[in-house]
Amino acid sequence: MLDENQKFKILIDIGFEIGKAKDLDLLLERILSVARKFSNADAGSIYLTEGKDLKFSKTQNDTIQKSLPPGQKLPFSYFKVPIDYNSIAGYVASTGEIVNIEDVRTISEDSPYSFNSQYDELSGYRTKSVLTIPMKKSGGEVIGVLQLINAKSDDGKIISFSRYDEPYIQYLAQNAALAVERAQITRGIIMRMIQMAELRDPRETGPHANRVAEYAVEIYEHWATNYAKIPREDIAENIDVLRMAAMLHDIGKVAIPDAILKKPARLDDREFEIIKQHTILGARLFSNSFSTFDRAALAVALEHHERWDGTGYPGHVDIETGKPIAGYEIASGCAAGKKGDEIHPFGRVVSIADVFDALSMRRSYKEAWDEKRVLDTIEKSAGKQFDPDMVNSFFFVLDSIRAITSRFPDEPSIK
């Protein structure tokens, strides 16, 4: 377990640690990791408020993770619990009070809350000690709940959470709440940009953008770890900007005429040439690069239609003029396509994610393909349209991709 000096160091470093994360999902991951390290907790979860509910938003569990094959992620389902007195998390969100339970199996029948053992029964895990802390904004409003599970002694035994540590973890949770609020504002701005695009293009929906971003992160993380051998810290930073950049991959379509964007049929050759310009138009929005996010968003917008074999678009172009860069002109007056490693990894991974989603979902001009047909197409396109190593990563994380599809369903009606 950590000594006092180590705990104080964590508290001093916490602002810097969680302040580095721009994306909400990565921020939650870091908050939970730091809180578990501070309390030596085997597992933990974060719930964020959503209306009158708490949304189960992040989970970690060392015991279950160790039982999985190397590289496989913890199974995760998204669900909501009411903000009321029935559950432990709901009670904490309702009252704003800390709840520290030595053994959830001995909760009194007179207690206003109870422990739901359903997850333990499904997973075979044994929850015992639980520390649940409200995440409050500066005005006192509860923005979420941090729940730590099964504190461990130095010899690995499950023990109760220290009452002495409660004020420190509460301080950590409050700092985390402020960071979450900032990240939610950023996510909100991006979603409004997507909603703006949706007003122009009925296919550019929030669920589509979220799915593509989540798919891309899952594929990239496996590829970066197992093929590119990128250091873990760098992967985390790249994921931070990739998720946000991928959500805006088609933002350039806001400048394409309605007659083309909303055409309820396949485009002819002339129309297709026009819509291809959305890659360049989107990249221009981020060409005055001020941050790693700008550079990531530019790469994604510009290159997510490039192909591994060099037959994609827009190719080697000047972003400002849209014309081929000197030395890359081809006979048709177009630019030669980028190929292989010339394409930014973010462009390559979003390409797979975008095609998978486009084929899997119903559109005004097509029905959804069945999964086997989609997967066969992805597999056959390895080395042609897609980076073959990234295709391998796509299939490795397929279970996670299926879960993401369920998490972000399309609206019942197609515009």
LINWONOR-V179819 format. One record per pair of residues at least 6 apart in sequence whose C-alpha atoms are under 7 Angstrom apart, sorted by sequence separation. I is the first residue (numbers start at 1). J is the second residue. If there is no record, write none. Layout:
i=I j=J
i=I j=J
//
This chain:
i=21 j=27
i=48 j=54
i=49 j=55
i=84 j=90
i=85 j=91
i=92 j=98
i=120 j=126
i=136 j=142
i=137 j=143
i=152 j=158
i=153 j=159
i=198 j=204
i=224 j=230
i=289 j=295
i=306 j=312
i=317 j=323
i=318 j=324
i=329 j=335
i=330 j=336
i=362 j=368
i=382 j=388
i=47 j=54
i=48 j=55
i=83 j=90
i=84 j=91
i=92 j=99
i=107 j=114
i=120 j=127
i=135 j=142
i=136 j=143
i=151 j=158
i=152 j=159
i=197 j=204
i=198 j=205
i=305 j=312
i=306 j=313
i=317 j=324
i=318 j=325
i=328 j=335
i=329 j=336
i=361 j=368
i=36 j=44
i=47 j=55
i=48 j=56
i=82 j=90
i=83 j=91
i=134 j=142
i=135 j=143
i=150 j=158
i=151 j=159
i=286 j=294
i=305 j=313
i=306 j=314
i=316 j=324
i=317 j=325
i=328 j=336
i=360 j=368
i=18 j=27
i=47 j=56
i=48 j=57
i=65 j=74
i=81 j=90
i=135 j=144
i=150 j=159
i=151 j=160
i=306 j=315
i=316 j=325
i=359 j=368
i=360 j=369
i=382 j=391
i=46 j=56
i=47 j=57
i=83 j=93
i=84 j=94
i=134 j=144
i=135 j=145
i=151 j=161
i=324 j=334
i=359 j=369
i=360 j=370
i=46 j=57
i=83 j=94
i=104 j=115
i=134 j=145
i=135 j=146
i=194 j=205
i=195 j=206
i=224 j=235
i=260 j=271
i=286 j=297
i=287 j=298
i=324 j=335
i=360 j=371
i=18 j=30
i=32 j=44
i=46 j=58
i=133 j=145
i=134 j=146
i=194 j=206
i=286 j=298
i=316 j=328
i=379 j=391
i=18 j=31
i=45 j=58
i=46 j=59
i=132 j=145
i=133 j=146
i=45 j=59
i=132 j=146
i=133 j=147
i=221 j=235
i=360 j=374
i=44 j=59
i=45 j=60
i=132 j=147
i=191 j=206
i=283 j=298
i=359 j=374
i=44 j=60
i=131 j=147
i=132 j=148
i=43 j=60
i=44 j=61
i=130 j=147
i=131 j=148
i=43 j=61
i=130 j=148
i=131 j=149
i=283 j=301
i=317 j=335
i=356 j=374
i=42 j=61
i=43 j=62
i=130 j=149
i=256 j=275
i=282 j=301
i=283 j=302
i=316 j=335
i=42 j=62
i=129 j=149
i=130 j=150
i=282 j=302
i=315 j=335
i=316 j=336
i=42 j=63
i=57 j=78
i=129 j=150
i=314 j=335
i=315 j=336
i=316 j=337
i=56 j=78
i=91 j=113
i=127 j=149
i=128 j=150
i=129 j=151
i=217 j=239
i=256 j=278
i=279 j=301
i=280 j=302
i=315 j=337
i=316 j=338
i=56 j=79
i=127 j=150
i=279 j=302
i=314 j=337
i=315 j=338
i=55 j=79
i=56 j=80
i=104 j=128
i=313 j=337
i=55 j=80
i=88 j=113
i=103 j=128
i=104 j=129
i=217 j=242
i=253 j=278
i=312 j=337
i=54 j=80
i=55 j=81
i=86 j=112
i=87 j=113
i=88 j=114
i=102 j=128
i=103 j=129
i=217 j=243
i=252 j=278
i=311 j=337
i=53 j=80
i=54 j=81
i=85 j=112
i=86 j=113
i=87 j=114
i=88 j=115
i=102 j=129
i=252 j=279
i=310 j=337
i=53 j=81
i=54 j=82
i=85 j=113
i=86 j=114
i=87 j=115
i=101 j=129
i=102 j=130
i=250 j=278
i=310 j=338
i=29 j=58
i=53 j=82
i=54 j=83
i=101 j=130
i=214 j=243
i=252 j=281
i=310 j=339
i=28 j=58
i=52 j=82
i=53 j=83
i=100 j=130
i=101 j=131
i=129 j=159
i=131 j=161
i=213 j=243
i=252 j=282
i=309 j=339
i=7 j=38
i=52 j=83
i=100 j=131
i=129 j=160
i=251 j=282
i=306 j=337
i=308 j=339
i=309 j=340
i=99 j=131
i=100 j=132
i=129 j=161
i=250 j=282
i=306 j=338
i=307 j=339
i=308 j=340
i=99 j=132
i=213 j=246
i=98 j=132
i=99 j=133
i=143 j=177
i=212 j=246
i=213 j=247
i=352 j=386
i=98 j=133
i=212 j=247
i=284 j=319
i=98 j=134
i=284 j=320
i=97 j=134
i=133 j=170
i=137 j=174
i=210 j=247
i=96 j=134
i=135 j=173
i=136 j=174
i=209 j=247
i=348 j=386
i=1 j=40
i=135 j=174
i=280 j=319
i=348 j=387
i=92 j=132
i=137 j=177
i=303 j=343
i=92 j=133
i=93 j=134
i=136 j=177
i=137 j=178
i=349 j=390
i=92 j=134
i=135 j=177
i=280 j=322
i=89 j=132
i=304 j=347
i=303 j=347
i=304 j=348
i=299 j=344
i=96 j=142
i=300 j=346
i=304 j=350
i=305 j=351
i=299 j=346
i=300 j=347
i=304 j=351
i=245 j=293
i=299 j=347
i=93 j=142
i=300 j=350
i=364 j=414
i=93 j=144
i=245 j=296
i=249 j=300
i=250 j=301
i=363 j=414
i=93 j=145
i=241 j=293
i=245 j=297
i=249 j=301
i=194 j=248
i=197 j=251
i=200 j=254
i=242 j=296
i=246 j=300
i=241 j=296
i=245 j=300
i=89 j=145
i=197 j=253
i=197 j=254
i=102 j=160
i=200 j=258
i=201 j=261
i=202 j=262
i=201 j=262
i=309 j=383
i=308 j=383
i=309 j=384
i=308 j=384
i=309 j=385
i=307 j=384
i=308 j=385
i=307 j=385
i=308 j=386
i=307 j=386
i=308 j=387
i=49 j=143
i=48 j=143
i=49 j=144
i=48 j=144
i=47 j=144
i=48 j=145
i=47 j=145
i=46 j=145
i=47 j=146
i=266 j=365
i=46 j=146
i=264 j=364
i=265 j=365
i=45 j=146
i=46 j=147
i=264 j=365
i=45 j=147
i=44 j=147
i=45 j=148
i=44 j=148
i=242 j=346
i=246 j=350
i=43 j=148
i=44 j=149
i=43 j=149
i=41 j=148
i=42 j=149
i=43 j=150
i=41 j=149
i=42 j=150
i=41 j=150
i=42 j=151
i=41 j=151
i=42 j=152
i=40 j=151
i=41 j=152
i=36 j=148
i=39 j=151
i=40 j=152
i=220 j=349
i=219 j=349
i=216 j=349
i=35 j=169
i=216 j=350
i=216 j=353
i=212 j=350
i=215 j=353
i=212 j=353
i=212 j=354
i=31 j=176
i=212 j=357
i=1 j=153
i=1 j=154
i=24 j=180
i=24 j=183
i=15 j=175
i=19 j=179
i=23 j=183
i=24 j=184
i=11 j=172
i=18 j=179
i=22 j=183
i=227 j=389
i=223 j=389
i=223 j=390
i=223 j=393
i=219 j=390
i=222 j=393
i=219 j=393
i=219 j=394
i=219 j=397
i=218 j=397
i=215 j=401
i=214 j=404
i=211 j=404
i=211 j=405
i=211 j=408
i=207 j=408
i=207 j=409
i=207 j=410
i=202 j=415
i=26 j=240
i=23 j=240
i=22 j=240
i=23 j=241
i=21 j=240
i=23 j=244
//
